[in-house]
Amino acid sequence: MTVLTRRRLLKTAAVAGVGGVGLAAMARLGGWAAAAPEPVVLKTAKIQAKFMDVGETRDVLTYGEGGMPPVLRMKKGEPFAARLVNAIDDPTTIHWHGIRVPNKMDGVPFLVQPYVYTGDHFDYAFTPPDAGTFWYHPHCNTLEQMGHGLTGVIVVENPNDPKFDAEAVVNLRDWRLGDDAQFIQQFRPRDAAKTGTYGTVRTANWLDQPQFDAPAGGLVRLRVAITDVTRIYAFRVEGAEAAVIALDGNPVPQRFSPDALLLGPGQRIDLAIRMPDQEGAIVNLGDVRGTKPKTLATLRSTGSSLKRDLHDLAPLEANPVAEVDLTSARHIALSLSATAENVPSDSICGSLGYSFWAINKVPWPGDTPDPTAPLAELKLGKSYVIDMENLTPQSHPIHLHGMSFKVLSSSTRQVQPVISDTYLIQPNEKVQLGFVADNPGDWLLHCHIIEHQKSGMTSYIRVV
């Protein structure tokens, strides 16, 4: 498996007219970056796929004809359009995770858009304001649909970014499969009430430890998205010099080595890797969390050394995220806790039948036409600080739709003032997240361990 090199990218872009969507679809979707872009067609499908040696897995879900959902390529500041065509039995939607889209494009049923039923379609159109690595997934029956495969990566390109010699995109996710390679129960209540139910088969790009070829001595941009429903990762790169250049789509203020860096479901990491000079040398991207380290993917040096220097790599251009005004910011208290109140929902978008978690002591009732009141009503253009406290013994990747926040402080460790949309809060941690309420509408805020989301740890804020 080869990475997307600069030469190959330029060649395919010339054929397609622009940077396109995933290599397989690039030629047929050329020209979408025009003022009135041709929509990318994302048709849900039920397929068979091979994840284990014992045979193919049935009832795998994807977008397209087969295989992993395509990597969608957009350009910062240029219009993008997609048509979701639903060809599976369940209603569905698409949420553009991390992209600051207009509220009606956010893909949350009842809150902002109707379900897309079997045989129907929905047209999404927006202009991504930020460059970086993002992803897309349903926000309806999420545990089942995401767990069965409906998770894809988005790359929003910025022509002003520094030049790399190659690029690789990695989609990390688990599968809940039995010994016969068929799906087993997606969750167990006793696990949903703790860390979540882990998958039995781990993949990167739907493969076990894929290998990418990259120029020896060159600089590789490795874009990694955690699209799993449960698993938290601790990333480490071995065999080469590597630096974190972006987290959750935004440049980091200061680059650092990914030495056991913890990231949770929904989060993304961009790495700059300086390939070894020797042809055939292997670079390992691993997960070192837990007692059994796991190789996720490898890079292999090819050809003569380009003799690039990682320290010469120019910084990424900052995204146009408004700066929070701490002198006037209003504070919003937010506590994450367990709950003894059971409010199982019979919503069309699926319920686990249990309530284990809550935000500000209120468990989410599910996707209903009469949801709970918003956590807070915010004034458009004003600054706010979320004072978030984790009262549970578990970690929670908390994701905010529609807006980006700055990490201001943590009670447990030194933090960089990174811009993000998802924060992995640790047990007993208190964190401050500052943002400007610059996107009107109702915006979901929830844990991205999907069992936690579906069993109560969800709410929303309203910007008017």
N, C-alpha and C positions, 0 to 999 in steps of 0.2 A: 504494500500500500504506500503510495507516495503522497507527500504533502503538496499543497498548492504553492508552487514557486512563483516568483515575480514574472518570469518569462511566460509560464503557462497562464497566469492570471491575465496578463496583457493580451495574449493571443486569444483567449476565450472571450475577453471583454470586447475585443475588436469584432469578433463574430457576432456577439449578442447585441452590440451597440452600447452596453454599459455593463456594470458589474453583476447583474443577474441574480439568480437564486440557486444555489446548489448546482454542482457541475452537471448533474443529470438533466436538469430542467433549463439550463442557461440558454441553450440555443433557441428553444421554442418560446421563451418568455422575454426575448430581447426587446428593449425599448420601453420597459415599464417605468423608467425614471423620467419620462417626458412629462409635460405639464398635465396631460390627461393619461395617466399610465394604464396600460392593459393589465387587468387584475391577474395576479397569480391564483391559479385554481388549486385549492387545498380540499381534496375530496377524501372524506373519511372512508376507510376500507377495513374489512376483516380478512386477514391473510394467515398463512402458515409461515413460520420462520424456524430456523435451526439454531438452538442455543446449547443443546446437549447432544452427545454422541448417540443417544438411544433413539433419536428420531426427531421429527419436526413438531413444534408446538402449534396447536390449533388456537383459533380465536385471538390471535395477535392483532392489535389495532394500529393503524398507521394513516398517514396522509399520502395519497398517491397510489401508484400501481403496485408497489411492493417494496419491502425493505424499510430501512429506517426513514422517518420523516425527513424531508430535505432540509439542508442548511439554507435558510433564507438570507439573501444578501441585499441589503438596502444601502442607501447613501444618506449621510447626514444632511438634513435640510432639503431633501428632494422627495416629492410625493411618492407614496407607496399605496398600492391597492391589492386586496386579496378577496377572493370569493370562497367562502366556506360552503361546500356542498356536503350535506349529511347523507351518507349511504349506509350507516349502521342503524341498529334497532333502537338505540337510545337517543334522546335529545342531547344536544351538545352546543358548545360555543367555543370561541378562542379568546384567551387572555394573552396579551403581549407583555410578558413579564419584564418589568424594569423600564419599558419605553413609556414616556410621558405622553400618552395619547389623549385625545378628547374623551370626555366621560362616556359618551354614547358608544365609543369604540372599545370599551374596556372588557366586555365579554362576561360580565357577572349577571346571571339571570335574575329577573325581577328588579334588582337594584338599578340596572342601567339598560338592559336589552332583553328582548324575548328569547325564549328557547328557539333553537333551530331544530325542528322536528325531522324525523326520517323523511327523505325526499325533498326537503326544503333547502333553501340557501340563505346566506346572509352576506352582505357586502361590507367589508371593512376598508376604510380609506383614512390615511393620516400621513403626516410628514414627521419622521423621527427627528427630534431636535438634538439628540445626543448621539455621539459615536460610541462604539464599544461592543461588548458581547452580551447578548440578551437571549431570551428563549420564549417559546410559545407553547401553550397547553390548554386543555379545556378547563372551564370553571363550572362544569355540570357533571354530576356523578364522578367527581374527580378521582377518588380512590380507585375505582374500577377502570375508568378510561385511561388515566395516566399510568396506572399499574400495568395495563395491558399494552402500552406502547405509544400513546399519543403525546409525545414530548419531543420537540424539535428545537434546534439552536438557531439564533439570529445573529448575524454579523452586520453591524451598521458601520460602514466604512467612512473614513475621513481622509480626503486626498492630502491633507497636511501632515498626516502621521509620518513618523520616520520610516525609512525603507528597510524592510527585512528581506532576507534571501529566500525565505520560505515561510509558509503558514500552515498550521494544522488545527483542526477543530475537533474537539472531543466531547461527546455526549455520554455522561456517566449515569448509569441507572441499573437497578436490580430487577429481578424477575422472581415471582413466587411460583416455583415449579416443583412438582413432585419427581419421584424417581423415574416416572414414565415420560418426563418432559412436558406434562400437561399442567395447566394452571391449578393451583390449590387455593384454598380460602385466602382472600387478599389480606385479612387482618384477623388477629386474635384479641378478644376484649382485654385479657390480662396484660397484653403487650401495649395495646392502645392507651391503657391507663398509665403506662410507664414511658419508655423511650420510643415506642412504635414497633410495628412488626416488620422485621427485616426480610429481604428477599433471600432466596436460596442460591440464585445464580447471578453473578455480577458481570457486567459488560461495559465496554467502552465502544461506542459506535456500533452497538449490538454484536460485538465480537469479544472474544476472550483475549486480552492483551494484544491488540493490534500493533503492528510496527509500521512506522512511517520513515521513508527515506528523506534525507535532507543534506544539503551541501556541506562537506567537511569544512570546518573552520568558519562556517557561516552563522548568521543570526536567524533564529527561528522564532516566530511568534506563535506560541501555543495557547489557544483559546479553549478553556475547559468550563463546561457548564454542568452543574449537579442537577439533573432533572429527576432524580429519584424521589420517591414519596416518603422516605424515612431516614436514610443513612447520612450520618455526619462523617466527613473525611478529615484526615490530617495529612496534608500534602508534603511530599519530599521529592527532590530531584537528585539523582545520583549519577555520576559519570560525566558531569559537565557543570560549568558555571551557569547559574540561573538567577534571575531576579524577577520579583513580582512588580509588574509595571501598571497593572490596573486591577481593581476589585469591583465586581458588580457593575461593570460598564464604565467606571470612572478612573482616571489616572490616580495613582497613590501619590501623596505629597512627597514621600521619600521612599525610594525603592529599597527592597530588602530581600533576603534569601527566604524561600518558602520552607523553612525548617519546621516541619510538623505543624504548619498553619492549619487551624481548624476552620472549616467552612461547612455550612449545612445545606439542606435541600433548598433550591431556589437561587443559590449564590453562584457566582462565576469568578474565575481567576484568569488573568492574562499574564503569561510568563514570557520573558525574553530569555532564550537559551543560546549560549555560544557552543556550537557543535565541536566535538573533538577534531583535531587535525588529521588523525589517522583514519584512513578509509576502513569501514567495517566496524568502527568503535560504536558501542551501544550506550545510549542515555536512557535512564529508567525514570518514569514518572510513577511514584508509588503512594499508597495509602498506608501510613504507619500507625493508624489508630487501632487500639485493641491489641490482642496477643498474637495475631497472625497478620503480619504485614502482607500487602497485596500489591503486585505489579499491575498497574492499570493500563499502561501503554509504553512503548519504547520508540526511540528515534535512532536511526542508523546512519552514520556518516558515509557519504558517497563522494567519489571524485577527489581531485586535488584540493588542498586547503585554500579557502578564500582569505584566511588570515584576518578575519574581522575582529574588532575589539568591542566587547560588551559595554565598556565604559565610554565609548564614543557615541553610543546610541542617544539620539536627541530625545528630549522629553515628549510625551504625548500632549496634545493640545487639550486644555481643560474644556469640559462641556459647559454650556451657558446656563448653569444652575444659579438661581438667585441666592445672594448671600443673606443669611439670617441676621437680623438686627437684635443682638442680645440685650441691648439697653431697653428695648420696648417690647420684647417678646413676652407673650402670655404663656404660662406653664400649664400643661395638661398632665394630670396624674394618671398613670396607667399601671395596674397591677395584674400580674399573671398568676393564676392560682388553680388548684383543683376545685371541684365542686361536688357537693352531695345532691344537688338538685338535678333530677332527671327530666329532660324535656325532649324526648325523642320526636323526630319530625317524620312526617310521611310525604315529604316534598318529592316532586318528580325527579329532581336531580340527585336523589339518593340520600339515605340516612343510615348511620351505623346502628341506630337503635339505642344508643347510650349517650350520656353526657358525663364526661370525665373532667372537662376543663372549662375555664371561664376567664373573661377579661373584665376587670372591675366587678367581680362577683356575679356577672351575668353570662350564663352559657348561651351561645348562639342557637336560635330555634330552627335553623336550616333555611333553605331557599323557599321562602313563603311570600305571598303577596302582602303580608302584614308583618314586616320584620320589627325588631326592637328599635328603639329610638337611637339616634347616633350617639357615639361617645361624647362628641363635642360638635358645636356648630361654629365654624371659623369664618372670619371675614376675609374676603378675597384681597390678596396683596399684603396681608399682615404677617408678622413673624410669630412663630410658636416654638416651644420647646416641650417635647414629650419627656416627662420624668417616668421612666419605665422601671419597674421592680419585678424581679422574678422570685416569687415566693415558693417555687416548687423545687424538687430535687433533680429536675430534668433540664436539659438545654432546649431552647426554642428559637428557631430561625423566624423572626417576626418580619413580615413583608408588608410594606405600605404601597398601595396602588396609586398611580397617577402623579406622584410627586417624589422628589429625591430629598433626602435629609443628610445633614452633616453629623458625624459622631463627635460629640463635644467632650464627654468624660465618662469614665467608668469607675465604680467603687472597688474593682478588683484588680485592675491592671492599667498600665500606661497605654493609651490608644492614640493612633494617628487621626487627624481630623479628616477622615475619608468621607467622600460623598457616596451614598449608597441608597438602595431601596429595600435591603434585607439585612437585619442585624441578628447575629447568633448570640443571644443572651444566655449567660451561664447561670447555674443554680445560685441563688442568693445574691445575684448581681443587681446593682442599680446603675442605670445608664441614662445619659441625657442625649437626645436626638433633636437637633434644631433644623427647622425648615421654614420656607415661605409658602403660605397657602395660595399658590399662584395658578391653580387649575380648578375651576369651578365644577361642582358636582358631588355625588356621593361616592366615597372611596373606601374600599374594603381595607381592613387591617387584620392580619391573621397569622397564625403559626403555619409554616410551610411543611411541617411534618403533617401530612394530610390527615392522618387519624386524629391528631390533636385539633386540626382545623374543623373536621367533620363532627367532632364530639365536644364542641363548645368554645374553643379558643379562637373566636372570630368576632369582629365587630366592624364598625365603619365610622368615618368622620364625614361631616358635610361642610363643603366650602361654598359660601354664598356671597 
